[in-house]
């Protein structure tokens, strides 16, 4: 069961879309990260605690 959770978290962290702007940035279009957003991105919310959702 632990492997399944690890795989699920890994997939959610590597999956990303091509959202630009607050209107189109959502779970499918943003990028989930641990810690801080990269340069040029802003914090849009949380994918799930403590994973944050960053958008361009």
CHARMM-style PDB file with segment names, atoms N, HN, CA, C and O in Angstrom:
ATOM      1  N   UNK     1       0.825  -1.199   0.000  1.00  0.00      PROA
ATOM      2  CA  UNK     1       0.000   0.000   0.000  1.00  0.00      PROA
ATOM      3  C   UNK     1       0.868   1.262   0.000  1.00  0.00      PROA
ATOM      4  O   UNK     1       0.502   2.273  -0.599  1.00  0.00      PROA
ATOM      5  N   UNK     2       2.010   1.196   0.670  1.00  0.00      PROA
ATOM      6  HN  UNK     2       2.307   0.375   1.157  1.00  0.00      PROA
ATOM      7  CA  UNK     2       2.916   2.338   0.707  1.00  0.00      PROA
ATOM      8  C   UNK     2       3.472   2.681  -0.664  1.00  0.00      PROA
ATOM      9  O   UNK     2       3.661   3.852  -0.992  1.00  0.00      PROA
ATOM     10  N   UNK     3       3.733   1.656  -1.461  1.00  0.00      PROA
ATOM     11  HN  UNK     3       3.580   0.704  -1.195  1.00  0.00      PROA
ATOM     12  CA  UNK     3       4.234   1.871  -2.823  1.00  0.00      PROA
ATOM     13  C   UNK     3       3.188   2.593  -3.652  1.00  0.00      PROA
ATOM     14  O   UNK     3       3.522   3.467  -4.452  1.00  0.00      PROA
ATOM     15  N   UNK     4       1.929   2.235  -3.469  1.00  0.00      PROA
ATOM     16  HN  UNK     4       1.657   1.525  -2.819  1.00  0.00      PROA
ATOM     17  CA  UNK     4       0.837   2.881  -4.209  1.00  0.00      PROA
ATOM     18  C   UNK     4       0.766   4.365  -3.881  1.00  0.00      PROA
ATOM     19  O   UNK     4       0.611   5.182  -4.788  1.00  0.00      PROA
ATOM     20  N   UNK     5       0.875   4.735  -2.604  1.00  0.00      PROA
ATOM     21  HN  UNK     5       1.000   4.070  -1.867  1.00  0.00      PROA
ATOM     22  CA  UNK     5       0.847   6.147  -2.211  1.00  0.00      PROA
ATOM     23  C   UNK     5       2.043   6.895  -2.777  1.00  0.00      PROA
ATOM     24  O   UNK     5       1.908   8.020  -3.258  1.00  0.00      PROA
ATOM     25  N   UNK     6       3.208   6.273  -2.720  1.00  0.00      PROA
ATOM     26  HN  UNK     6       3.317   5.359  -2.329  1.00  0.00      PROA
ATOM     27  CA  UNK     6       4.408   6.900  -3.273  1.00  0.00      PROA
ATOM     28  C   UNK     6       4.237   7.151  -4.767  1.00  0.00      PROA
ATOM     29  O   UNK     6       4.570   8.229  -5.260  1.00  0.00      PROA
ATOM     30  N   UNK     7       3.723   6.166  -5.484  1.00  0.00      PROA
ATOM     31  HN  UNK     7       3.453   5.290  -5.085  1.00  0.00      PROA
ATOM     32  CA  UNK     7       3.507   6.297  -6.923  1.00  0.00      PROA
ATOM     33  C   UNK     7       2.499   7.399  -7.220  1.00  0.00      PROA
ATOM     34  O   UNK     7       2.712   8.189  -8.140  1.00  0.00      PROA
ATOM     35  N   UNK     8       1.414   7.471  -6.467  1.00  0.00      PROA
ATOM     36  HN  UNK     8       1.242   6.830  -5.720  1.00  0.00      PROA
ATOM     37  CA  UNK     8       0.389   8.496  -6.656  1.00  0.00      PROA
ATOM     38  C   UNK     8       0.957   9.896  -6.426  1.00  0.00      PROA
ATOM     39  O   UNK     8       0.685  10.809  -7.207  1.00  0.00      PROA
ATOM     40  N   UNK     9       1.733  10.072  -5.374  1.00  0.00      PROA
ATOM     41  HN  UNK     9       1.953   9.331  -4.740  1.00  0.00      PROA
ATOM     42  CA  UNK     9       2.338  11.374  -5.083  1.00  0.00      PROA
ATOM     43  C   UNK     9       3.355  11.735  -6.166  1.00  0.00      PROA
ATOM     44  O   UNK     9       3.415  12.885  -6.600  1.00  0.00      PROA
ATOM     45  N   UNK    10       4.151  10.763  -6.601  1.00  0.00      PROA
ATOM     46  HN  UNK    10       4.102   9.828  -6.248  1.00  0.00      PROA
ATOM     47  CA  UNK    10       5.140  11.022  -7.644  1.00  0.00      PROA
ATOM     48  C   UNK    10       4.475  11.474  -8.937  1.00  0.00      PROA
ATOM     49  O   UNK    10       4.940  12.420  -9.572  1.00  0.00      PROA
ATOM     50  N   UNK    11       3.400  10.816  -9.333  1.00  0.00      PROA
ATOM     51  HN  UNK    11       3.022  10.047  -8.817  1.00  0.00      PROA
ATOM     52  CA  UNK    11       2.678  11.185 -10.553  1.00  0.00      PROA
ATOM     53  C   UNK    11       2.093  12.586 -10.419  1.00  0.00      PROA
ATOM     54  O   UNK    11       2.160  13.372 -11.364  1.00  0.00      PROA
ATOM     55  N   UNK    12       1.522  12.912  -9.264  1.00  0.00      PROA
ATOM     56  HN  UNK    12       1.467  12.273  -8.496  1.00  0.00      PROA
ATOM     57  CA  UNK    12       0.918  14.234  -9.091  1.00  0.00      PROA
ATOM     58  C   UNK    12       1.967  15.343  -9.107  1.00  0.00      PROA
ATOM     59  O   UNK    12       1.667  16.467  -9.510  1.00  0.00      PROA
ATOM     60  N   UNK    13       3.185  15.046  -8.677  1.00  0.00      PROA
ATOM     61  HN  UNK    13       3.428  14.134  -8.349  1.00  0.00      PROA
ATOM     62  CA  UNK    13       4.241  16.057  -8.680  1.00  0.00      PROA
ATOM     63  C   UNK    13       4.855  16.252 -10.062  1.00  0.00      PROA
ATOM     64  O   UNK    13       5.328  17.342 -10.384  1.00  0.00      PROA
ATOM     65  N   UNK    14       4.849  15.217 -10.865  1.00  0.00      PROA
ATOM     66  HN  UNK    14       4.465  14.332 -10.603  1.00  0.00      PROA
ATOM     67  CA  UNK    14       5.455  15.339 -12.187  1.00  0.00      PROA
ATOM     68  C   UNK    14       4.458  15.761 -13.247  1.00  0.00      PROA
ATOM     69  O   UNK    14       4.857  16.213 -14.320  1.00  0.00      PROA
ATOM     70  N   UNK    15       3.171  15.624 -12.972  1.00  0.00      PROA
ATOM     71  HN  UNK    15       2.847  15.256 -12.101  1.00  0.00      PROA
ATOM     72  CA  UNK    15       2.157  16.012 -13.956  1.00  0.00      PROA
ATOM     73  C   UNK    15       2.012  17.529 -13.957  1.00  0.00      PROA
ATOM     74  O   UNK    15       1.959  18.155 -12.898  1.00  0.00      PROA
ATOM     75  N   UNK    16       1.950  18.111 -15.136  1.00  0.00      PROA
ATOM     76  HN  UNK    16       1.993  17.603 -15.996  1.00  0.00      PROA
ATOM     77  CA  UNK    16       1.771  19.549 -15.229  1.00  0.00      PROA
ATOM     78  C   UNK    16       1.103  19.883 -16.546  1.00  0.00      PROA
ATOM     79  O   UNK    16       1.041  19.052 -17.452  1.00  0.00      PROA
ATOM     80  N   UNK    17       0.610  21.089 -16.645  1.00  0.00      PROA
ATOM     81  HN  UNK    17       0.661  21.764 -15.909  1.00  0.00      PROA
ATOM     82  CA  UNK    17      -0.061  21.534 -17.855  1.00  0.00      PROA
ATOM     83  C   UNK    17       0.580  22.791 -18.386  1.00  0.00      PROA
ATOM     84  O   UNK    17       1.754  23.055 -18.128  1.00  0.00      PROA
ATOM     85  N   UNK    18      -0.187  23.567 -19.126  1.00  0.00      PROA
ATOM     86  HN  UNK    18      -1.141  23.353 -19.335  1.00  0.00      PROA
ATOM     87  CA  UNK    18       0.355  24.771 -19.751  1.00  0.00      PROA
ATOM     88  C   UNK    18      -0.514  25.975 -19.434  1.00  0.00      PROA
ATOM     89  O   UNK    18      -0.863  26.740 -20.333  1.00  0.00      PROA
ATOM     90  N   UNK    19      -0.864  26.151 -18.182  1.00  0.00      PROA
ATOM     91  HN  UNK    19      -0.581  25.529 -17.452  1.00  0.00      PROA
ATOM     92  CA  UNK    19      -1.749  27.242 -17.790  1.00  0.00      PROA
ATOM     93  C   UNK    19      -0.981  28.552 -17.707  1.00  0.00      PROA
ATOM     94  O   UNK    19       0.152  28.597 -17.228  1.00  0.00      PROA
ATOM     95  N   UNK    20      -1.608  29.598 -18.176  1.00  0.00      PROA
ATOM     96  HN  UNK    20      -2.528  29.562 -18.565  1.00  0.00      PROA
ATOM     97  CA  UNK    20      -1.051  30.945 -18.070  1.00  0.00      PROA
ATOM     98  C   UNK    20      -2.159  31.857 -17.581  1.00  0.00      PROA
ATOM     99  O   UNK    20      -3.170  32.030 -18.261  1.00  0.00      PROA
ATOM    100  N   UNK    21      -1.974  32.446 -16.398  1.00  0.00      PROA
ATOM    101  HN  UNK    21      -1.152  32.306 -15.846  1.00  0.00      PROA
ATOM    102  CA  UNK    21      -2.965  33.359 -15.851  1.00  0.00      PROA
ATOM    103  C   UNK    21      -3.899  32.677 -14.877  1.00  0.00      PROA
ATOM    104  O   UNK    21      -4.078  31.460 -14.925  1.00  0.00      PROA
ATOM    105  N   UNK    22      -4.495  33.458 -13.993  1.00  0.00      PROA
ATOM    106  HN  UNK    22      -4.350  34.447 -13.954  1.00  0.00      PROA
ATOM    107  CA  UNK    22      -5.324  32.897 -12.927  1.00  0.00      PROA
ATOM    108  C   UNK    22      -6.603  32.243 -13.425  1.00  0.00      PROA
ATOM    109  O   UNK    22      -7.108  31.329 -12.773  1.00  0.00      PROA
ATOM    110  N   UNK    23      -7.145  32.678 -14.557  1.00  0.00      PROA
ATOM    111  HN  UNK    23      -6.734  33.421 -15.086  1.00  0.00      PROA
ATOM    112  CA  UNK    23      -8.390  32.105 -15.048  1.00  0.00      PROA
ATOM    113  C   UNK    23      -8.257  30.672 -15.511  1.00  0.00      PROA
ATOM    114  O   UNK    23      -9.195  29.886 -15.376  1.00  0.00      PROA
ATOM    115  N   UNK    24      -7.105  30.323 -16.056  1.00  0.00      PROA
ATOM    116  HN  UNK    24      -6.344  30.962 -16.166  1.00  0.00      PROA
ATOM    117  CA  UNK    24      -6.938  28.983 -16.606  1.00  0.00      PROA
ATOM    118  C   UNK    24      -6.116  28.064 -15.714  1.00  0.00      PROA
ATOM    119  O   UNK    24      -5.984  26.878 -16.014  1.00  0.00      PROA
ATOM    120  N   UNK    25      -5.566  28.579 -14.635  1.00  0.00      PROA
ATOM    121  HN  UNK    25      -5.672  29.543 -14.391  1.00  0.00      PROA
ATOM    122  CA  UNK    25      -4.727  27.758 -13.768  1.00  0.00      PROA
ATOM    123  C   UNK    25      -5.596  26.991 -12.790  1.00  0.00      PROA
ATOM    124  O   UNK    25      -6.237  27.581 -11.921  1.00  0.00      PROA
ATOM    125  N   UNK    26      -5.614  25.694 -12.932  1.00  0.00      PROA
ATOM    126  HN  UNK    26      -5.093  25.215 -13.638  1.00  0.00      PROA
ATOM    127  CA  UNK    26      -6.348  24.827 -12.015  1.00  0.00      PROA
ATOM    128  C   UNK    26      -5.537  23.564 -11.830  1.00  0.00      PROA
ATOM    129  O   UNK    26      -4.371  23.523 -12.221  1.00  0.00      PROA
ATOM    130  N   UNK    27      -6.113  22.546 -11.253  1.00  0.00      PROA
ATOM    131  HN  UNK    27      -7.060  22.579 -10.935  1.00  0.00      PROA
ATOM    132  CA  UNK    27      -5.377  21.312 -10.978  1.00  0.00      PROA
ATOM    133  C   UNK    27      -4.833  20.685 -12.255  1.00  0.00      PROA
ATOM    134  O   UNK    27      -3.759  20.084 -12.224  1.00  0.00      PROA
ATOM    135  N   UNK    28      -5.531  20.804 -13.363  1.00  0.00      PROA
ATOM    136  HN  UNK    28      -6.403  21.293 -13.388  1.00  0.00      PROA
ATOM    137  CA  UNK    28      -5.064  20.225 -14.610  1.00  0.00      PROA
ATOM    138  C   UNK    28      -4.031  21.105 -15.300  1.00  0.00      PROA
ATOM    139  O   UNK    28      -3.225  20.600 -16.081  1.00  0.00      PROA
ATOM    140  N   UNK    29      -4.034  22.422 -15.032  1.00  0.00      PROA
ATOM    141  HN  UNK    29      -4.689  22.833 -14.398  1.00  0.00      PROA
ATOM    142  CA  UNK    29      -3.159  23.321 -15.765  1.00  0.00      PROA
ATOM    143  C   UNK    29      -1.968  23.820 -14.994  1.00  0.00      PROA
ATOM    144  O   UNK    29      -1.004  24.293 -15.596  1.00  0.00      PROA
ATOM    145  N   UNK    30      -2.001  23.730 -13.669  1.00  0.00      PROA
ATOM    146  HN  UNK    30      -2.784  23.346 -13.180  1.00  0.00      PROA
ATOM    147  CA  UNK    30      -0.893  24.223 -12.867  1.00  0.00      PROA
ATOM    148  C   UNK    30       0.151  23.146 -12.633  1.00  0.00      PROA
ATOM    149  O   UNK    30       0.062  22.044 -13.174  1.00  0.00      PROA
ATOM    150  N   UNK    31       1.126  23.476 -11.831  1.00  0.00      PROA
ATOM    151  HN  UNK    31       1.199  24.371 -11.391  1.00  0.00      PROA
ATOM    152  CA  UNK    31       2.206  22.552 -11.509  1.00  0.00      PROA
ATOM    153  C   UNK    31       2.281  22.403  -9.998  1.00  0.00      PROA
ATOM    154  O   UNK    31       2.456  23.390  -9.284  1.00  0.00      PROA
ATOM    155  N   UNK    32       2.152  21.188  -9.513  1.00  0.00      PROA
ATOM    156  HN  UNK    32       2.010  20.386 -10.094  1.00  0.00      PROA
ATOM    157  CA  UNK    32       2.230  20.930  -8.077  1.00  0.00      PROA
ATOM    158  C   UNK    32       3.691  20.828  -7.667  1.00  0.00      PROA
ATOM    159  O   UNK    32       4.472  20.116  -8.298  1.00  0.00      PROA
ATOM    160  N   UNK    33       4.055  21.544  -6.608  1.00  0.00      PROA
ATOM    161  HN  UNK    33       3.420  22.122  -6.096  1.00  0.00      PROA
ATOM    162  CA  UNK    33       5.439  21.557  -6.130  1.00  0.00      PROA
ATOM    163  C   UNK    33       5.467  21.407  -4.616  1.00  0.00      PROA
ATOM    164  O   UNK    33       4.472  21.648  -3.932  1.00  0.00      PROA
ATOM    165  N   UNK    34       6.626  21.004  -4.110  1.00  0.00      PROA
ATOM    166  HN  UNK    34       7.434  20.809  -4.665  1.00  0.00      PROA
ATOM    167  CA  UNK    34       6.885  20.973  -2.675  1.00  0.00      PROA
ATOM    168  C   UNK    34       7.768  22.169  -2.363  1.00  0.00      PROA
ATOM    169  O   UNK    34       8.800  22.358  -3.007  1.00  0.00      PROA
ATOM    170  N   UNK    35       7.384  22.971  -1.395  1.00  0.00      PROA
ATOM    171  HN  UNK    35       6.546  22.818  -0.872  1.00  0.00      PROA
ATOM    172  CA  UNK    35       8.199  24.123  -1.004  1.00  0.00      PROA
ATOM    173  C   UNK    35       7.712  25.407  -1.621  1.00  0.00      PROA
ATOM    174  O   UNK    35       6.613  25.869  -1.314  1.00  0.00      PROA
ATOM    175  N   UNK    36       8.522  25.996  -2.496  1.00  0.00      PROA
ATOM    176  HN  UNK    36       9.415  25.621  -2.745  1.00  0.00      PROA
ATOM    177  CA  UNK    36       8.205  27.293  -3.089  1.00  0.00      PROA
ATOM    178  C   UNK    36       8.029  27.175  -4.596  1.00  0.00      PROA
ATOM    179  O   UNK    36       8.506  26.230  -5.224  1.00  0.00      PROA
ATOM    180  N   UNK    37       7.334  28.156  -5.159  1.00  0.00      PROA
ATOM    181  HN  UNK    37       6.947  28.923  -4.649  1.00  0.00      PROA
ATOM    182  CA  UNK    37       7.180  28.230  -6.609  1.00  0.00      PROA
ATOM    183  C   UNK    37       8.490  28.699  -7.236  1.00  0.00      PROA
ATOM    184  O   UNK    37       9.274  29.400  -6.596  1.00  0.00      PROA
ATOM    185  N   UNK    38       8.721  28.316  -8.470  1.00  0.00      PROA
ATOM    186  HN  UNK    38       8.085  27.747  -8.990  1.00  0.00      PROA
ATOM    187  CA  UNK    38       9.924  28.720  -9.198  1.00  0.00      PROA
ATOM    188  C   UNK    38       9.794  30.173  -9.642  1.00  0.00      PROA
ATOM    189  O   UNK    38       8.721  30.767  -9.540  1.00  0.00      PROA
ATOM    190  N   UNK    39      10.879  30.731 -10.128  1.00  0.00      PROA
ATOM    191  HN  UNK    39      11.751  30.249 -10.210  1.00  0.00      PROA
ATOM    192  CA  UNK    39      10.882  32.099 -10.624  1.00  0.00      PROA
ATOM    193  C   UNK    39       9.920  32.228 -11.799  1.00  0.00      PROA
ATOM    194  O   UNK    39       9.928  31.403 -12.712  1.00  0.00      PROA
ATOM    195  N   UNK    40       9.095  33.265 -11.769  1.00  0.00      PROA
ATOM    196  HN  UNK    40       9.088  33.935 -11.027  1.00  0.00      PROA
ATOM    197  CA  UNK    40       8.119  33.483 -12.829  1.00  0.00      PROA
ATOM    198  C   UNK    40       6.790  32.804 -12.576  1.00  0.00      PROA
ATOM    199  O   UNK    40       5.873  32.934 -13.387  1.00  0.00      PROA
ATOM    200  N   UNK    41       6.658  32.079 -11.468  1.00  0.00      PROA
ATOM    201  HN  UNK    41       7.403  31.973 -10.809  1.00  0.00      PROA
ATOM    202  CA  UNK    41       5.407  31.422 -11.104  1.00  0.00      PROA
ATOM    203  C   UNK    41       4.840  32.072  -9.855  1.00  0.00      PROA
ATOM    204  O   UNK    41       5.561  32.743  -9.117  1.00  0.00      PROA
ATOM    205  N   UNK    42       3.550  31.874  -9.617  1.00  0.00      PROA
ATOM    206  HN  UNK    42       2.964  31.329 -10.216  1.00  0.00      PROA
ATOM    207  CA  UNK    42       2.932  32.389  -8.400  1.00  0.00      PROA
ATOM    208  C   UNK    42       2.132  31.280  -7.732  1.00  0.00      PROA
ATOM    209  O   UNK    42       1.688  30.335  -8.384  1.00  0.00      PROA
ATOM    210  N   UNK    43       1.957  31.409  -6.432  1.00  0.00      PROA
ATOM    211  HN  UNK    43       2.317  32.177  -5.902  1.00  0.00      PROA
ATOM    212  CA  UNK    43       1.211  30.439  -5.647  1.00  0.00      PROA
ATOM    213  C   UNK    43      -0.273  30.615  -5.904  1.00  0.00      PROA
ATOM    214  O   UNK    43      -0.827  31.682  -5.639  1.00  0.00      PROA
ATOM    215  N   UNK    44      -0.922  29.580  -6.416  1.00  0.00      PROA
ATOM    216  HN  UNK    44      -0.472  28.713  -6.631  1.00  0.00      PROA
ATOM    217  CA  UNK    44      -2.342  29.654  -6.739  1.00  0.00      PROA
ATOM    218  C   UNK    44      -3.205  28.929  -5.718  1.00  0.00      PROA
ATOM    219  O   UNK    44      -4.417  29.141  -5.673  1.00  0.00      PROA
ATOM    220  N   UNK    45      -2.610  28.093  -4.916  1.00  0.00      PROA
ATOM    221  HN  UNK    45      -1.626  27.921  -4.953  1.00  0.00      PROA
ATOM    222  CA  UNK    45      -3.380  27.342  -3.932  1.00  0.00      PROA
ATOM    223  C   UNK    45      -2.604  26.105  -3.511  1.00  0.00      PROA
ATOM    224  O   UNK    45      -1.376  26.063  -3.595  1.00  0.00      PROA
ATOM    225  N   UNK    46      -3.348  25.093  -3.055  1.00  0.00      PROA
ATOM    226  HN  UNK    46      -4.345  25.128  -2.987  1.00  0.00      PROA
ATOM    227  CA  UNK    46      -2.743  23.848  -2.601  1.00  0.00      PROA
ATOM    228  C   UNK    46      -3.295  22.691  -3.408  1.00  0.00      PROA
ATOM    229  O   UNK    46      -4.506  22.583  -3.604  1.00  0.00      PROA
ATOM    230  N   UNK    47      -2.404  21.821  -3.878  1.00  0.00      PROA
ATOM    231  HN  UNK    47      -1.421  21.908  -3.719  1.00  0.00      PROA
ATOM    232  CA  UNK    47      -2.849  20.570  -4.498  1.00  0.00      PROA
ATOM    233  C   UNK    47      -3.407  19.686  -3.388  1.00  0.00      PROA
ATOM    234  O   UNK    47      -4.515  19.161  -3.501  1.00  0.00      PROA
ATOM    235  N   UNK    48      -2.648  19.529  -2.338  1.00  0.00      PROA
ATOM    236  HN  UNK    48      -1.748  19.955  -2.247  1.00  0.00      PROA
ATOM    237  CA  UNK    48      -3.040  18.942  -1.067  1.00  0.00      PROA
ATOM    238  C   UNK    48      -1.907  19.256  -0.117  1.00  0.00      PROA
ATOM    239  O   UNK    48      -0.761  19.394  -0.546  1.00  0.00      PROA
ATOM    240  N   UNK    49      -2.204  19.372   1.173  1.00  0.00      PROA
ATOM    241  HN  UNK    49      -3.134  19.260   1.522  1.00  0.00      PROA
ATOM    242  CA  UNK    49      -1.201  19.784   2.150  1.00  0.00      PROA
ATOM    243  C   UNK    49      -0.036  18.819   2.141  1.00  0.00      PROA
ATOM    244  O   UNK    49      -0.300  17.617   2.129  1.00  0.00      PROA
ATOM    245  N   UNK    50       1.204  19.210   2.146  1.00  0.00      PROA
ATOM    246  HN  UNK    50       1.419  20.186   2.156  1.00  0.00      PROA
ATOM    247  CA  UNK    50       1.789  20.539   2.011  1.00  0.00      PROA
ATOM    248  C   UNK    50       2.212  20.850   0.571  1.00  0.00      PROA
ATOM    249  O   UNK    50       3.067  21.710   0.360  1.00  0.00      PROA
ATOM    250  N   UNK    51       1.644  20.186  -0.396  1.00  0.00      PROA
ATOM    251  HN  UNK    51       0.949  19.487  -0.225  1.00  0.00      PROA
ATOM    252  CA  UNK    51       1.991  20.376  -1.807  1.00  0.00      PROA
ATOM    253  C   UNK    51       1.249  21.594  -2.339  1.00  0.00      PROA
ATOM    254  O   UNK    51       0.026  21.679  -2.218  1.00  0.00      PROA
ATOM    255  N   UNK    52       1.986  22.545  -2.932  1.00  0.00      PROA
ATOM    256  HN  UNK    52       2.979  22.476  -3.029  1.00  0.00      PROA
ATOM    257  CA  UNK    52       1.388  23.792  -3.410  1.00  0.00      PROA
ATOM    258  C   UNK    52       1.164  23.742  -4.915  1.00  0.00      PROA
ATOM    259  O   UNK    52       1.822  22.986  -5.629  1.00  0.00      PROA
ATOM    260  N   UNK    53       0.235  24.552  -5.383  1.00  0.00      PROA
ATOM    261  HN  UNK    53      -0.300  25.167  -4.803  1.00  0.00      PROA
ATOM    262  CA  UNK    53      -0.068  24.664  -6.809  1.00  0.00      PROA
ATOM    263  C   UNK    53       0.517  25.964  -7.323  1.00  0.00      PROA
ATOM    264  O   UNK    53       0.142  27.042  -6.861  1.00  0.00      PROA
ATOM    265  N   UNK    54       1.440  25.871  -8.284  1.00  0.00      PROA
ATOM    266  HN  UNK    54       1.745  24.995  -8.659  1.00  0.00      PROA
ATOM    267  CA  UNK    54       2.093  27.045  -8.865  1.00  0.00      PROA
ATOM    268  C   UNK    54       1.628  27.234 -10.298  1.00  0.00      PROA
ATOM    269  O   UNK    54       1.421  26.261 -11.023  1.00  0.00      PROA
ATOM    270  N   UNK    55       1.465  28.484 -10.705  1.00  0.00      PROA
ATOM    271  HN  UNK    55       1.633  29.274 -10.116  1.00  0.00      PROA
ATOM    272  CA  UNK    55       1.041  28.813 -12.062  1.00  0.00      PROA
ATOM    273  C   UNK    55       1.989  29.837 -12.657  1.00  0.00      PROA
ATOM    274  O   UNK    55       2.640  30.598 -11.941  1.00  0.00      PROA
ATOM    275  N   UNK    56       2.054  29.840 -13.979  1.00  0.00      PROA
ATOM    276  HN  UNK    56       1.525  29.222 -14.560  1.00  0.00      PROA
ATOM    277  CA  UNK    56       2.901  30.802 -14.696  1.00  0.00      PROA
ATOM    278  C   UNK    56       2.145  32.083 -14.908  1.00  0.00      PROA
ATOM    279  OT1 UNK    56       2.678  33.025 -15.493  1.00  0.00      PROA
TER     280      UNK     56
END
